[in-house]
Amino acid sequence: MGTSGDWSFETLAIHAGQEPDPTTGAVAVPIHQTSTYAQDGVGGLRGGYEYSRSANPTRTALETCLAALERGAVGLAFASGLAAEDTLLRTVCAPGDHVVVPSDAYGGTYRLFAQVLERWGVQHTSVDLTDLDSVAAACRSDKGPTRVVWCETPTNPLLGLADIAALAEVAHEAGALLVVDNTFASPYLQQPLVLGADVAAHSTTKYLGGHSDVVGGALVAADAELGERLRYHQNALGSVPGPFDSWLVLRGAKTLAVRMDRHCDNAAAVAAWLAERADVAAVLYPGLADHPGHEVAARQMRRPGGMVSVRLAGGEEAALRMCERARVFTLAESLGGVESLIEHPARMTHASVAGTALEVPADLVRLSVGIEAVDDLLADLDQALG
């Protein structure tokens, strides 16, 4: 059963790369828990497998599925989202090169640029990606050329929106690749490659895995040649997921569409409820009409997503109190699981950007809205704010 371009997203998620096992007929992809493979003579690889760092059948199934969901040529799975980012940047950049990054980048990504790659000789410039003229001005074409425009949309944790199609034109005009971190949206809500991006990146720990029980990352390349370059470096650098982790992400992907619809339903209700409260200074959610990226979200996303950030009128003290009082919303980092999470980015996920231009407001609380009964979520927020 091969994949088909006529299949819907939901069908691809369940079937792409996941044909029944030819030997046993098993419907679920097996967990190939092996490090090495018997060869049919010296150099005679059986099915193309020799060593599980290079390739593993369970991982192959996941990578085939990811490529289908993002409508790309080559999908690659990694041990974490940051491992995927690092492999990508070491593939397309060399010492002396330059990268444009968003002015509200995820803290871990900014740390990779500022504390790791900069020491390797890769420079970066932080720019507001909604200002296309500033993005174009930041791109370099001479010494130290810009190799990548790095985009996150929606951003973490301020829920900013960037116009992927417009950014692709700017990046390509400068001779750079456009890479879109699609973690917050997931392939179900947004497909960057269809909009002109060159690579979609994911922390599969989040919505693709969906159950807070696995850490992983992914890259999907629009161009097969770039995809094979990335595959070479995936093997050379070695940050690959094991077969069980690959299986968990693949299992999560099967229900991505139905989970995301519930995440979006609940998040929309939570955002609207919060927007009516006097103790809330601002609600950051692309689905609200007053969000500055509302029109962009409506144009390039299926729905606005399951993440909501809120700034509290009572400042940092009120934000910390809300986090500590929540009960259904679990105080924890990460996002995208079936359970609702609450966190204080300034002291938790984004502590690494404290004191920099990317520092997040101390009165900000980030909510990963899960798939519980929405009335329970609203009651919990009510008592947490009360």
N, C-alpha and C positions, 0 to 999 in steps of 0.2 A: 504494500500500500504506500505509494509515494505521495509526497505533498502536492498540493495543487494551488496555483495562484487564484483559483476561484473560491477556495475555502475561506470562511469567515475567521476572524480572530479566535473565537471560542473553539472552533473545530481544530485550528492549527495548534492551539495550546494543548489539546488532548492527544493529537495524533502525529504532529511533525516530529520526525526522528524516533517515533515510538511504535514501530510496527511490532506485532506479536513475535515472540522469540521463535526463530525458524526451527529450532530443535524440539522444544517442548510445547510451543503454542502459548506460553505465558503472556498474558495481556500486559502486565506491568513490566517495565524494563528491569532486568536483573541488576543487582548490585555486584559488579565484577570486582570482588575484593581480592585483587591480585596485583603484585608488583611487576611480574615478568610473565612472558608467554613462550610456550614451546614453538620452535621454528621448524619449518619443513626443509631441513638442510641448512647449511651455512648461508646466511643472508636471505633465506627464503621465508619471508614474513607471512604468517598465517592471518589473513584478513587485514594486513597492514599494521599489526600491533607487535611491539617488541618489548616495551618498557613503559610503565604507567605514568611516568613523568611526561613522556612524549605524547602518549594517547592512551585512553582507556575507553572501552565501549560504553560505559555508563556516562562518562563525560561527553563522549561523542554525541550521544542522544540528546543531552542537555544543550550542547553547542548548536546542534541542528535545529532544535526547537527555538532557541534564542534568535538565531538568524532569521527564522521564518516569522517570528513575532515582530521583529523590528524591520522586516522587509529588506534585509541586508544580504550581502554575498557570503560573508564568513562570520561565524560566531565563535567566541573564545571564552572559556570559563576560567576563573582565577580563585585563589584562596581568600581574597577579600577585595572590596572595592578599591582600596588604596593600592593593592598589588596590581590590579588592572591598570590604574592610572600611571603607576610608576613604569610598568612595562611599555605602555603606549608612549610615554614621553621619552624614554630611553631608546625607543625605536625610531622616532621621527625627529628627535633633537640631538644636537651635538654640542659640546662645550663652545660657548660663544653665541649660541642661538638665543632667541627671544620668544616669550609667550605672553599673550594678553590674557589676563584673568579678570573675573568680575570683582567689582568693589565690595560685594557682599558674599564672597566665596565661603563655602563650607570650611570650618576651622581646620579640619584634617587635611584638606586639599591645600589650603594656604600654607600650612606647616610643611607639606611636601615641597612646595615651590620655594618657600623662604628659608627653610632650615636644611633641606637635603639637596635639591637640584641647584640652588644658587651656589652652593659649595662646589658643585660639579661644573659650574660655569654657565648654567642656563639662567638668563635674566628674565624678569617678569615685570609687567606694568599692570597695576590695578585700575580698571576703568568701569564706569557706569555703562553697562551693556545696552541700556535703553537709549543712550546717546550715540547714534551711529557715526556721527562726525568725529566724536572723541575716539571711538574704536578705530576708525580709519586713520586718524592722526597718530594713534599709539603704535600702529603697525610699522615695522621697519623693513626696508627693502635692500639696504646696502649692507654695511658691515654689521654682523649680528642680526641676520634677517629673522622676521617673525615666522615661526613654523606652525604655530597653533594659536587659534582663538578659542579659549576655553569658556564654555557657556554652561551655566546651571540655570534651569528654568522648570518649575518654580525654584527659587533660591531657598537656602536653608540658613537661618530660620525666618527671614523677613518676607518670604513668599513673593519676591519680585519676579516679574515676567519679562522675558526677552523675546524679540521677534526672530525666530529661528531662520525663516526664509530670507529676511533682510540681512541678518548677520552672515549668512552663507555667502551672499553676494559680496559683502565687504571683505570677508576673509579670503575668498577666492580671487578677488581683484588684487589683493596684496600678496597672492601666492601662498597663502597659509591654509591649513586645514581647519575646519570648524568641528570641534568636538563638543558634544552635548551630554552632560550628565543628566540622564533621564530617570534618576532614581525616584524623585518625588512624584513624578507623573506615572511611571511605569509604561511599558509598551502599549498597554490597553488604552490609556488616556492620550498618549502622544507618541508620534513616530517621527523622530527628527530626521531620519534618512530620507523619508518621503518628502520632507520640506527642504532638503538640500544639504543637510549636514553630512560630513564624511564618516564620522564615528559616533555611535551612541555608547555611553558608558553607564554602568550600573553597579551599585552595591546590591547584589542579589540577596543579601541579608534582610533587606527591607521588604517591599511589596511582592517581589517575585517569589521569595521564600515564604513570606507571609505568616509565619508561625513562631517567630523568635526562637528558633531552635537550630539555626545554621548561620555560619558566616561565609560569605562568598562575594565574588565580583564577576563582571562580564564586560566584554567589548564586542560590539558588532560593527563591522566595516562595510561601507557601501561598495567599495571597490575590491575585487578579488585579489589583485596584486598587493595592495596594502594589507589585506587580511592575511596573506601568506607571509608577509614580512613580520607582522605581529605574531603569527603562529611560531615562526622561527625564534623570536625573542621570548615568547611564552615558554618554550622548551629550554632555551639557553639560560633564562633567569630562574625558571623553575617554580614560580609561585602558583602552583596549580592546586585545585581542590581534590580531595580524595573521592573515591567512588561513592561513599555513603553521603557525603556532603552534596555531591552532584545529584544524587538520587533525590535528596530532600528538596533541593531547589526545583528539580523537574516535577516532583509531585506538587509543590506549591504552585507552579506555573499553570497546572491544569485548572485550578479554580480561581485564577487571577481575575478573570472578567467578572464573575459573580461577586467576589469579595470586593473588588473596586467599586462596583455599583453601590454596595451597602456602605462602604467607607464614605463615598461621596454623599449619599443620602444623609447619613448621620452628621457629617461635617457641615453640610449646608444648614441643617437644623441647629447645630451648636453655634455656628457663626451668626445666624440670624438672632438667636436668643441672646448671645453675648452683646450684640450690637445695641440692644435695647436697655442695657444696664447702665446706671449712672456711675457705678464704680469701675467701669471699663472706659479707658481713654480712647482706645482704638482697637479695631478688629482687623487683622490682616488675613484676608481670604479672597482669592481671585474670583469667587462666585458672587461677591457683593458688588453691586453696581458702582459703588464709590471707590473700588479698588483701582489704582492707576493702570493696572495691567488687565483690567476686566475685558476690554475689547480684544486684546491679543489672545487671552485665554480662550475666549469664545471662538476665535478664528482657528487656533492651532491645537486645541485640546478638545477631546470628546466631552469631558466634564472637568470641573475645577479641582478635583482631588480631595484627599482625606486629611490634609494637614491644615491646622488653624493656629495662628499665633495671635496673642492678645497683649496689649500694653495696659497696665492697670493705673487708675488715677491715683492710687495710694503709693505709687513708686515701688522701689525695690523691696521694701518691707512687706507690702501687700502681695507682691509676686512670690516671695519666699513663703509667706503664710499660706497662699493658695496651693502651692506645691506640697507643702507639708500636711495640709488638711484633707487633700483628695484621698478617696478610698477606692472607688471603682477605677479611676485613672491612677495607674501605678506610677510612682515616682521612679523613673528609670530613663537612661539614655536609649538611643536607637529609635526606630519608628517602623511603621508599615506592617506590624503584626495584627492578628485578629483582636488582641486586647488593646484597650486604650491606655496611652502613656502620657505623662505630664513631666515637663522638665524646665529648668531655669538655664537657658543657653549660656548666659554670661558666666555662670559658675560651673557649668557642666560641659556640654558638647563644644562650646566655643571659647572655653577658657584660654585656648592656645593663641587667640587673637586679641587678648586683653592688652590694652596699651598701644594698639596699632590702629591704622585707619579703618580696619575691618571690625573693630570692637562693636559688640551688639549692646543695645540698651539694657540697663539693669532692671527696668520695670517690665521686661518682656518675658512671657511664659509661652512655651510651645506645646501644642497639643497634637498628638497623633491619635486621631479619632478612630476607634476600633469599630467592631461590628456588633457590639452588644445592643440591647434594647435602648433606643434613644432616650426614652423617658428616664431610665436609670442614669444615663450619662448627664442629663440636664439636672436631675435632682442632686447628683454628686457635685456638680459645678456650683450649684446654688448653695449648698452647705459649705463648700470650700471657700467660696467668696464671702459667705455670710459672717 
